[in-house]
């Protein structure tokens, strides 16, 4: 699809949240620096997947929303990916699924802590 994993993460976050998110919120939720998110948002906007909408109450905030094209792209892509993931997950035994879920949660937390530490040290 010509998109990085991080760009797909941004799209998935916006698609699944069903909310208007600001760039700052996206940075926080994905534990990525503002410059990285800004670059991805500009790229996704150029591709026609997202729109930027200035907040009427606070003009400093810009909401990031999916365009109709972006919604259609995300629906098709993430539906296919979810099917693949569910099929693969169903091939695990109950015990393997439980172990995977626990290990994945721990790994996610370690990654989040590492990203916070890494980017916190860059300030």
HUGIHU-V504232 format. One record per residue. N is the residue number from 0. RES is the residue in one small letter. OMEGA is omega in degrees with one decimal (NA if undefined). D_LAST is the distance of its C-alpha to the last C-alpha in Angstrom with 2 decimals. Layout:
n,res,omega,d_last
N,RES,OMEGA,D_LAST
N,RES,OMEGA,D_LAST
This chain:
n,res,omega,d_last
0,x,178.5,33.10
1,x,180.0,30.75
2,x,177.1,27.63
3,x,175.9,24.80
4,x,178.8,24.46
5,x,178.0,21.22
6,x,176.3,23.22
7,x,176.8,25.99
8,x,177.8,23.71
9,x,179.3,22.72
10,x,-178.5,26.44
11,x,179.3,27.54
12,x,-179.6,25.22
13,x,-178.2,26.56
14,x,-175.5,30.07
15,x,-178.3,30.29
16,x,-177.4,28.70
17,x,179.8,31.39
18,x,170.0,29.19
19,x,179.3,27.43
20,x,173.6,23.70
21,x,177.3,21.00
22,x,179.5,18.19
23,x,178.8,15.81
24,x,178.8,18.22
25,x,177.0,18.40
26,x,-177.5,14.66
27,x,-177.1,14.94
28,x,-179.0,18.27
29,x,-179.1,17.38
30,x,178.5,13.94
31,x,-178.4,12.79
32,x,-177.7,10.13
33,x,-178.2,11.69
34,x,-179.7,12.55
35,x,179.8,14.41
36,x,179.6,16.26
37,x,178.5,17.09
38,x,179.6,18.64
39,x,-179.9,20.58
40,x,177.9,21.80
41,x,178.9,23.05
42,x,-179.8,24.80
43,x,176.3,26.36
44,x,178.3,27.45
45,x,179.2,29.03
46,x,177.7,30.91
47,x,-178.1,32.21
48,x,-178.0,30.80
49,x,173.9,28.67
50,x,173.3,28.93
51,x,-176.9,26.53
52,x,-178.9,28.07
53,x,179.2,27.00
54,x,-178.3,27.28
55,x,-179.1,30.36
56,x,-178.9,29.20
57,x,-174.4,25.72
58,x,176.6,25.44
59,x,-179.4,21.64
60,x,176.7,21.78
61,x,177.7,23.04
62,x,177.8,24.74
63,x,-179.3,24.88
64,x,177.2,28.38
65,x,170.6,30.61
66,x,175.6,33.41
67,x,177.5,36.87
68,x,178.6,36.43
69,x,178.0,33.11
70,x,-180.0,34.82
71,x,178.8,37.70
72,x,-178.6,35.57
73,x,-179.7,33.51
74,x,-179.2,36.72
75,x,-176.4,38.45
76,x,-174.4,35.62
77,x,173.3,34.44
78,x,178.5,38.07
79,x,-179.4,38.86
80,x,178.2,35.84
81,x,177.4,36.67
82,x,179.8,40.25
83,x,-179.9,39.30
84,x,-179.2,37.00
85,x,178.1,39.71
86,x,179.7,42.37
87,x,-178.7,40.42
88,x,-178.6,39.53
89,x,179.3,43.19
90,x,176.7,44.28
91,x,173.7,42.64
92,x,179.0,44.73
93,x,179.8,43.93
94,x,178.6,42.67
95,x,178.4,40.48
96,x,179.3,38.98
97,x,179.3,38.26
98,x,179.4,36.68
99,x,-178.2,34.62
100,x,178.7,33.35
101,x,-178.5,32.36
102,x,-179.9,30.71
103,x,178.0,28.85
104,x,178.6,27.52
105,x,-179.4,26.33
106,x,178.6,24.75
107,x,179.1,22.93
108,x,178.1,21.54
109,x,178.6,20.46
110,x,179.3,18.74
111,x,178.6,16.94
112,x,179.3,15.82
113,x,178.8,14.77
114,x,178.4,12.77
115,x,178.5,11.01
116,x,-178.5,10.42
117,x,-176.9,9.46
118,x,175.3,6.92
119,x,179.7,5.72
120,x,-179.2,5.57
121,x,-176.2,3.83
122,x,NA,0.00
